[in-house]
C-alpha cells in the first residue's frame, strides 16, 4: 500500500503549500467513503467542487497581471482541470494530480533548494566527521572528502529537479527515485584514491560488511513477505532469498550472507519476477495471484474513496516487495 500512503502524504503537502491547506480537502475528501448513497456522495462532491472553483478563481484574480499572462500551464489551470474532471465523472489518477502540481513545484524550487542545502550540509558534516575519525584522515583529506560529498549532493539535486520538472515523470518515478537516493554512491572509488595500506584495507572490509548487511536485511524482509502469502518450504525460502539478494543493488558475489544454503547464482534471463514464479508451485502461484488481485481491489477502493482512479499498470506486490 505504499502508493496509497505516498499519495496521502505527498498531495496534502504540495497542494497545501498552494492553497493554505484547503487543496488537500479538495483532492482527498471531494469523494467521501463508501458509506451513504450515490446521490449523497454526488451532492457533497458538487458542493466541494463549487467551493474549490471559487478558491481557484480568487487565486487567479490575486495573481499579478504579468504573471497571469505568463505562457504555459499553471498550477491553477491544472487544478481547475482536475476539478472539472471530477465534476464530470472522468477518471483522475495520482499522475494527473502530480502533473497539475509540477508548475507549482518548479516555482517553489528555489525554496526547496535552500532547504536542501541546509539539510545536506548537516549530512556532509556528519559523514565527513565519521569517516575522518574512523580512518584518521589528514586535514587535507578531510577537506577533499567534504568537497566530494558536496559535489555529489549537487549532482543528486540536479537529477531530482530534472525528474520533477520532466513532463513524462509519473508519481511512481518520484517514489522510486526517493528510495534510490544514496549520498555515498561512488565513495569507494574516491576513498581508493585517498587511502592506502591498512587504512584502505579496513575501509574496504567495512564497506563490504555494510553492503552485506543491507542485502541481508532487504532479502530477509522480502522472503518474509512472500512467505506470509504462499507459505514457502525451506528449500524455496533459500531459493527466494538468493533471488532477492542477487537482485539487490548492493550485492557482490564475494559477500558471505546468512540464509544462503549454497552459492547464489545468476537469475535466468535477468528477470527477477520470472525467477520468483519459477520457484513457486502451481497452488502457490494461484495464492500469489489472488493476493495481487486482493491488494489491487483494496487499493482501488481506497482510491475511489479519495475520488481518484488507480493507475492501470499498478501492482501492489511489485511496488511494495519486489521492485
Steps between C-alpha positions, in 0.01 A plus 500: 500500500799734462334678206195586710716619791712711267195660343355579843827665606619666179175652379412688822856632520517630144145623465498644850798719416296659222163554660571508869389145568156508341630337182558180689133496586414544134695196390472266797148571617316601185361147482396360841535134593275215401244581770186680383312503175640593161276807498641617833858459380423683178342791687795531737743487208312771312505731804874445556578553133309827501698620800822393332418684179429815704841467672675448167329804353611706800858373463505591132360846568764557768787416267698796360393603150833403347493162661153428364626570149793257540474231227477135588289297737467627857413320821163675502430372147586145598296512820200638314525223239504238775200663668314497169587136437380400846176692448446334161571154639818453296780285646773687687821318588782590742714578195242759389530670839879488489508657154266773619742568787814510283475874419470571872799280577704687239400835648593383850831345389711787645340449841550125487860552392573717805344237726701229326830685539447535876414133544780378276759711677410324823526163327836586345644614833378184672627254239829684451562510874419131542731388219779739606493359853469138393786506249711777653482736203737794471351853489559507124330163453208608714454817294514303174241256634269784602530654154428162339182459705397854403543434128314170534214677675476759221500224239218317679304825537525571127379150413209540741400844367521374141280204587238714675491749212482242220156483339506120473579437868248290694436496872642148512824633347522754782437232762767270359751783461450609861576144615805467276690810614838403647727785613797261516477361144850517358665532842699179450680635195578829676639329811715265292679808369522652848599212728773240478641206694316382808259794492379411152470133595294590806276728294433231238423244770260736677324598179451138399352426841263799473378397157462138605285608793275703269467207259430260787232715658330579170496136385377376840216754495390406150515127575286551811241696302471234233499220759201663670309471171595156363663313795840414353677178595864507613641439154283768343584745775869458423439535126293815542762646732759449226280663238436802718863530611659488157253754360599755765702800381745430784559132421853374444581131433776525760249565778440243772130501571304310760205313353674395180525121502749504217648720233259768376495475125369728230132554422389335178448771240561762767126510578443489875123462473525202266766341720274545800197344330714207384570414865131483596273197466177539297290538815739764633485694175122497527523634856751762391278619213196504727687722747602730215135539403386545861750780557409664172130488589575650841716773346230572241244536779725739693564705187132526421440619857733789415326563169794361301564216255766236548770504227439209260855364533515513881602177673494503879739209549747616236495856633543408864702182504680412183600820319 
